[in-house]
Amino acid sequence: MSVTVLVIAAYLVILAALAIWSRKETHSLAGYFLAGKKLPFWVVAFSANATGESVWLLLGLTGMGYAFGVQAYWVVVGEIIGLTLSWMLISRRLKALGDETDSITLPDVLAAKFIDRWHLIRGVAVTIILVMVTTYVTSQMVGTGKAFNGFIEMNYQLGVVVGAVIIIGYTFIGGYKAVSYTDVVQGILMTLGLIAVPVAAISAANGLSGVSESLNAQDPALLSMFAPLEDGISGWIFIISFAAIGLPFLGVPQMLIRYMSAKDDTEVKKARGMSIFIMILLLAGAVTAGVAGRALYPELDDRELIFPTLASDLFPPLITGLLFVAVLSAIMSTVDSLLLLASSAIVRDTMQKIVGSTKSDRELANYGKVVTIIIGVIAVAFAVPEAKFIFWFVLFSWSGLGAAFGPTILCLLYYKKITAAGIVAGMVGGFGTSVIWVLAFKSDFHNLYEAIPGFAVGFIACLTVSRLTYQEKDRVSIQTIGT
């Protein structure tokens, strides 16, 4: 048995142990979907980062560093700004509102202030979540297949199935608590991997000077963050679009519920700085690995395999196995959260709140476990025909979720006269614009990133419709949210 397989086996034992340890929290909806809102700051920080990044960090973003050189650092700039704004503007207010209204899901929070007799807020939110989560999870399953194929030459389709069985298994058993604590293990592995690989790659390329010489010989533009500006407006849009990739941090539900799961406001405040610092290491390491990898392997067939290639060629088998586990960690840390997100949308928001199920909390939590399996199987079915570019596939899902919920959450927390109709308009406008932009307009506007028009329309729709429909009688009385 190879060293890599032994490392994977040890890693799976750790995940299984965490899942079993977490089982006692899974007998209620709040426990299964939000760990009872008892998580300490360090778990919240690692879980937020690990969930927010996914396979695109180790395969997609390293591939972008490989393809675009230092221009990919604009993604780092944008993501750090987006993450910081999310923590500063949303985390504490959302935690306070979630606690005050006994919310378990993001649709819970969105609907909490309003008398929504037709459940339009929940209905629209659930629909968007299910559509985008299916796409998102599919992209992660594709990454699983690529990872197994790139590291241990396992058949791609078999790799998808094996990865899915692992992720669905511990999510089913341990729920949100298992997911969050495994995120800590996974986040640590990802961080160490994205420090070790770029350092080793730079060393193998004879230092930074060697990297620069190789890239300059291939294409001098690879060494300039501002090289796109030579193309005029298309260059400006290129940079703005890369930087705007951080925008959805303000709205993706799998990220925002991390704030709601913290033990209290003090833990949220402590998690903030830790999360931002770790994210800088992760993002900068990913791009640097891709840039240095381009210097070493200038003609790689699949740029999204640069991280597995570096890990296999530059390290002994034991470290290669750990780096493979780091890639699996990036995938698992996102897929498990997305599965719970979709499951909560069906069980909590649809069955309990919209349909009005009278089943007990424990019974509904068990339904949530079954739904987790079903959604995972559907994603596997979509992932088996391999998608070529993980980075763009993830971005489509990331931007759709962010544009649907980012503007509405910010308006909910900061605009006192927001209405139920405004919330619905904001979600539909942001999500619809993001999707339509990709399908019909993006290529005609120099590939402007879809989250930008999505957020713009989402804000305009939410605020405009709220102003036109505001009536005090349609609101539920709750206390003012603290800052």
C-alpha positions in Angstrom: 0.0 0.0 0.0 1.5 3.4 -1.0 2.4 6.1 1.5 -0.2 8.4 0.0 -3.0 5.9 0.5 -1.9 5.4 4.1 -2.0 9.2 4.7 -5.5 9.4 3.2 -6.6 6.5 5.4 -5.3 8.3 8.5 -7.1 11.4 7.5 -10.4 9.6 7.0 -10.1 8.1 10.5 -9.8 11.6 11.9 -12.9 12.7 10.0 -14.9 9.6 11.1 -13.9 10.3 14.8 -15.1 13.9 14.6 -18.4 12.8 13.0 -19.1 10.3 15.7 -18.1 12.8 18.4 -20.5 15.3 16.9 -23.5 13.0 16.7 -25.2 14.1 19.9 -25.8 17.6 18.4 -27.7 16.2 15.4 -31.0 15.3 17.1 -32.5 18.8 16.6 -32.7 21.2 13.6 -30.6 23.8 15.4 -28.0 21.2 16.3 -27.8 19.5 12.9 -27.8 22.6 10.8 -26.1 25.2 13.2 -24.3 23.2 15.9 -26.6 24.7 18.5 -25.0 28.1 18.0 -22.2 27.2 20.4 -19.0 27.4 18.3 -15.8 29.1 19.6 -14.1 31.8 17.6 -11.3 29.7 16.3 -13.7 27.2 14.8 -15.8 29.9 13.3 -12.7 31.6 11.7 -11.3 28.4 10.2 -14.8 27.2 9.1 -15.6 30.5 7.4 -12.4 30.4 5.4 -12.4 26.7 4.5 -16.0 26.9 3.4 -15.5 30.1 1.4 -12.7 28.8 -0.7 -13.3 25.3 -1.9 -11.5 23.3 -4.6 -11.1 26.5 -6.7 -8.4 27.7 -4.3 -6.0 24.7 -4.7 -6.9 23.8 -8.3 -8.7 26.8 -9.8 -6.8 29.8 -8.4 -3.4 28.1 -8.7 -4.5 27.5 -12.3 -5.3 31.2 -12.7 -1.8 32.0 -11.3 -0.4 29.7 -13.9 -2.4 31.2 -16.8 -2.2 34.9 -15.9 0.9 35.2 -13.8 1.0 38.0 -11.2 -2.2 39.5 -12.7 -4.0 36.8 -10.7 -3.1 38.7 -7.5 -6.0 41.0 -8.3 -8.2 38.1 -7.1 -6.3 38.1 -3.8 -6.8 41.9 -3.4 -10.5 41.6 -4.2 -11.1 38.6 -2.0 -9.4 40.1 1.0 -11.5 43.3 0.6 -14.7 41.3 0.2 -14.0 39.1 3.2 -13.1 42.1 5.4 -16.3 44.0 4.5 -18.3 40.9 5.2 -16.9 40.6 8.7 -17.1 44.3 9.4 -20.5 45.1 8.0 -22.5 41.8 8.4 -21.1 39.4 10.9 -22.1 40.9 14.3 -25.5 42.4 13.1 -26.5 39.1 11.5 -25.5 37.1 14.6 -27.6 39.5 16.7 -30.6 39.3 14.4 -30.3 35.5 14.1 -30.3 35.0 17.9 -33.1 37.5 18.5 -35.4 35.7 16.0 -34.3 32.1 16.7 -33.2 31.8 13.1 -31.5 28.6 11.9 -31.2 29.4 8.2 -30.6 32.5 6.1 -34.2 32.4 4.8 -35.2 32.4 8.4 -33.4 35.7 8.9 -34.7 37.2 5.7 -38.3 36.5 6.6 -38.1 37.3 10.3 -39.0 41.0 10.1 -42.1 40.5 7.9 -45.6 39.1 7.8 -45.2 37.0 4.6 -48.4 35.1 4.3 -47.5 33.5 1.0 -44.0 32.6 2.1 -42.6 34.3 -1.0 -39.3 35.2 0.7 -38.6 31.6 1.7 -39.9 30.2 -1.6 -37.6 32.4 -3.7 -34.6 31.9 -1.4 -35.0 28.1 -1.3 -35.3 28.0 -5.1 -32.1 30.0 -5.6 -30.2 28.0 -3.0 -31.1 24.7 -4.5 -30.3 25.7 -8.1 -26.9 27.2 -7.2 -25.9 24.6 -4.6 -26.4 21.9 -7.2 -24.1 23.7 -9.6 -21.6 24.5 -6.9 -21.5 21.0 -5.4 -21.1 19.5 -8.9 -18.0 21.7 -9.5 -16.5 20.4 -6.2 -17.2 16.8 -7.2 -15.4 17.5 -10.5 -12.5 18.8 -8.4 -12.5 15.5 -6.4 -12.2 13.5 -9.6 -9.4 15.7 -10.8 -7.5 15.4 -7.5 -7.6 11.6 -7.3 -6.6 11.4 -10.9 -3.8 14.0 -10.6 -2.3 12.6 -7.4 -2.8 8.8 -7.5 -3.9 8.3 -11.1 -7.3 7.0 -10.1 -9.9 6.9 -12.8 -11.7 10.3 -12.8 -15.3 8.9 -12.4 -14.2 6.6 -9.6 -12.5 9.5 -7.9 -15.8 11.5 -8.0 -17.7 8.6 -6.4 -15.1 7.9 -3.7 -14.9 11.5 -2.7 -18.7 11.8 -2.6 -19.0 8.8 -0.3 -16.5 10.2 2.1 -18.1 13.7 2.3 -21.7 12.6 2.4 -20.8 10.0 5.1 -19.4 12.3 7.8 -21.9 15.1 7.0 -24.8 12.6 7.4 -23.4 11.4 10.7 -22.1 14.5 12.4 -24.0 17.4 10.9 -22.9 21.0 11.2 -20.7 20.4 14.3 -18.7 17.7 12.5 -18.5 19.9 9.4 -17.2 22.9 11.4 -14.6 21.0 13.4 -13.4 19.1 10.3 -13.1 22.5 8.7 -10.5 23.4 11.3 -8.4 20.3 10.4 -8.9 21.0 6.7 -8.1 24.7 7.1 -4.8 23.9 8.8 -3.9 21.4 6.1 -4.8 23.9 3.3 -2.7 26.7 5.0 0.3 24.5 5.4 0.1 23.2 1.9 -0.2 26.7 0.4 2.9 27.7 2.3 5.0 24.7 1.5 4.2 24.3 -2.2 5.0 27.9 -3.4 8.2 27.9 -1.3 9.3 24.6 -2.8 8.4 25.7 -6.3 10.3 29.0 -6.0 13.3 27.1 -4.7 13.1 24.6 -7.6 13.0 27.5 -10.1 16.3 28.9 -8.6 14.6 31.5 -6.5 12.5 34.5 -7.4 15.0 35.6 -10.0 14.7 32.2 -11.8 10.9 32.5 -11.8 11.1 36.0 -13.2 13.5 35.0 -15.9 11.4 32.1 -17.0 8.2 34.1 -17.1 9.8 37.0 -18.9 11.0 34.6 -21.6 7.5 33.2 -22.0 5.6 36.5 -21.8 6.6 39.7 -20.0 3.0 40.5 -19.3 3.0 37.6 -16.8 5.2 39.7 -14.5 3.0 42.9 -14.4 -0.3 43.3 -12.5 -1.1 46.3 -14.7 -0.2 44.7 -18.1 -4.0 44.4 -19.0 -4.3 48.2 -19.0 -2.5 48.3 -22.3 -5.7 46.9 -23.8 -7.7 49.9 -22.7 -11.2 49.4 -21.4 -11.1 45.6 -21.7 -8.0 45.7 -19.5 -9.7 47.8 -16.9 -12.7 45.5 -16.9 -10.3 42.5 -16.6 -8.8 44.0 -13.4 -12.1 45.1 -12.0 -13.7 41.7 -12.6 -10.8 39.8 -10.9 -11.0 42.2 -7.9 -14.8 41.8 -7.8 -14.6 38.1 -7.2 -14.5 39.0 -3.5 -17.9 40.7 -3.7 -20.0 37.5 -3.1 -18.5 37.2 0.4 -21.2 39.7 1.4 -24.0 37.3 0.4 -23.1 33.6 0.0 -25.3 31.7 2.6 -22.8 29.0 3.4 -20.5 31.8 4.6 -23.0 33.9 6.4 -24.4 31.1 8.6 -20.9 30.8 10.1 -21.5 34.1 11.8 -24.8 32.8 13.2 -23.2 29.6 14.6 -20.8 31.5 16.9 -21.3 31.2 20.6 -21.8 34.9 21.1 -20.8 38.4 19.9 -17.4 38.3 21.6 -16.5 35.1 19.7 -17.5 36.8 16.4 -15.2 39.7 17.1 -12.3 37.5 17.9 -12.9 35.3 14.8 -12.7 38.3 12.5 -9.0 39.1 12.6 -8.0 35.5 12.6 -10.1 34.7 9.6 -8.7 37.6 7.5 -5.1 36.8 8.4 -5.5 33.1 7.4 -7.2 34.1 4.2 -4.2 36.3 3.1 -1.9 33.3 3.5 -4.3 31.0 1.6 -4.9 33.3 -1.4 -1.4 34.6 -1.8 0.0 31.1 -1.5 -2.3 29.7 -4.2 -1.5 32.4 -6.8 2.2 32.2 -6.0 2.2 28.4 -6.4 0.6 28.8 -9.9 3.0 31.6 -10.9 6.1 29.6 -9.8 4.6 26.5 -11.4 4.4 28.2 -14.7 8.1 28.9 -14.5 8.8 25.2 -14.0 6.2 23.7 -16.3 5.5 26.2 -19.1 3.5 23.7 -21.3 1.2 21.9 -18.9 -1.8 20.5 -20.7 -4.3 21.2 -17.8 -3.4 24.3 -15.9 -5.7 23.3 -13.0 -3.4 20.3 -12.3 -0.4 22.5 -11.5 -0.8 22.1 -7.7 -0.9 18.2 -7.9 2.0 18.3 -10.3 4.2 20.4 -8.0 3.2 18.3 -5.0 4.1 15.0 -6.8 7.4 16.2 -8.3 8.9 18.3 -5.5 8.1 16.3 -2.3 8.6 12.8 -0.9 5.6 10.5 -0.9 4.6 11.3 2.7 4.4 15.0 2.1 2.7 14.4 -1.3 0.1 12.4 0.5 -0.5 15.3 3.0 -0.8 17.7 0.1 -3.3 15.5 -1.6 -5.3 15.5 1.6 -5.0 19.3 1.6 -6.8 19.3 -1.8 -9.4 16.9 -0.5 -9.8 19.2 2.5 -10.5 22.2 0.2 -13.2 20.2 -1.5 -14.8 18.7 1.5 -14.9 21.9 3.6 -17.2 23.4 1.0 -19.2 20.5 -0.2 -20.3 19.5 3.4 -21.5 23.0 4.1 -23.3 23.2 0.8 -25.1 19.9 1.4 -26.2 21.2 4.8 -27.3 24.5 3.3 -29.5 22.7 0.7 -30.8 20.2 3.2 -31.8 23.0 5.6 -33.6 24.8 2.8 -35.7 21.8 2.1 -36.4 20.6 5.7 -36.4 23.8 7.7 -37.6 26.3 5.2 -39.8 24.2 3.0 -41.2 21.3 5.1 -41.4 23.1 8.5 -42.1 26.7 7.6 -43.8 26.8 4.2 -45.7 23.4 4.3 -46.2 23.6 8.1 -45.1 20.1 9.0 -46.0 19.0 12.5 -43.3 16.4 12.8 -41.0 16.7 15.8 -37.6 18.4 15.7 -35.8 15.1 15.9 -37.9 13.6 13.0 -37.1 16.7 10.8 -33.4 16.5 11.7 -33.5 12.8 10.4 -35.2 14.0 7.2 -32.4 16.5 6.9 -29.9 13.6 6.9 -31.7 11.8 4.2 -32.0 14.9 2.0 -28.2 15.4 2.4 -27.6 12.0 0.8 -30.1 12.7 -2.0 -28.5 16.1 -3.0 -25.1 14.6 -2.9 -26.1 11.8 -5.2 -27.6 14.3 -7.7 -24.4 16.3 -7.7 -22.4 13.1 -8.4 -24.6 12.4 -11.4 -23.9 15.8 -12.9 -20.2 15.6 -12.1 -19.4 12.3 -13.8 -19.2 14.0 -17.3 -16.0 16.0 -16.5 -16.2 19.8 -16.6 -13.0 21.3 -17.9 -12.5 24.6 -16.0 -13.3 24.5 -12.3 -12.5 28.2 -11.7 -15.2 29.5 -14.0 -17.7 26.9 -13.0 -17.4 27.8 -9.3 -17.5 31.5 -10.1 -20.9 31.2 -11.8 -22.3 29.6 -8.6 -20.5 31.9 -6.3 -21.7 35.0 -8.1 -25.3 33.8 -8.4 -25.6 33.2 -4.6 -23.7 36.3 -3.7 -25.8 38.6 -6.0 -29.0 37.1 -4.7 -28.4 37.5 -1.0 -25.6 40.1 -0.6 -27.7 43.2 -1.5 -30.8 42.0 0.4 -28.8 41.1 3.6 -27.1 44.5 3.6 -30.5 46.3 3.0 -32.1 44.2 5.7 -29.4 45.1 8.3 -29.0 48.8 7.4 -32.2 50.1 5.7 -35.1 50.6 8.2 -37.8 50.7 5.6 -37.1 47.5 3.8 -40.1 45.4 2.9 -40.9 41.8 2.1 -41.5 42.8 -1.5 -38.2 44.6 -1.6 -36.4 41.4 -0.3 -38.0 39.3 -3.0 -37.2 41.9 -5.7 -33.6 42.1 -4.5 -33.1 38.3 -4.6 -34.8 37.8 -8.0 -33.1 40.9 -9.5 -29.6 40.0 -8.3 -29.8 36.4 -9.1 -31.6 36.8 -12.4 -29.2 39.5 -13.6 -26.1 37.4 -12.7 -27.4 34.4 -14.6 -28.7 36.3 -17.6 -25.5 38.3 -17.8 -23.4 35.1 -18.2 -25.8 33.6 -20.8 -26.5 36.7 -22.9 -24.3 39.8 -22.3 -21.0 38.9 -20.7 -19.1 38.3 -24.0 -20.3 41.6 -25.4 -19.0 43.6 -22.4 -15.4 42.5 -22.3 -16.3 39.6 -19.9 -17.3 41.9 -17.1 -17.8 39.6 -14.0 -21.5 38.9 -13.5 -21.5 39.7 -9.8 -21.0 43.4 -10.6 -24.3 43.9 -12.5 -25.9 41.4 -10.3 -25.2 43.3 -7.1 -26.1 46.6 -8.8 -29.5 45.4 -9.9 -30.1 43.6 -6.6 -29.5 46.8 -4.6 -31.6 49.0 -7.0 -34.5 46.5 -7.0 -34.5 46.0 -3.2 -34.4 49.7 -2.3 -36.8 50.9 -5.0 -39.5 48.3 -4.4 -39.1 48.8 -0.6 -39.8 52.5 -1.0 -42.8 51.8 -3.1 -44.3 49.2 -0.8 -43.4 50.2 2.7 -46.2 49.8 5.3 -45.5 49.5 9.0 -48.3 47.0 9.5 -46.5 44.4 7.3 -43.5 44.3 9.7 -43.0 42.2 12.8 -41.8 44.1 15.8 -38.3 43.2 16.9 -35.6 45.1 18.8 -33.1 47.3 17.0 -30.0 45.3 15.9 -26.8 46.4 17.6 -23.7 47.3 15.7 
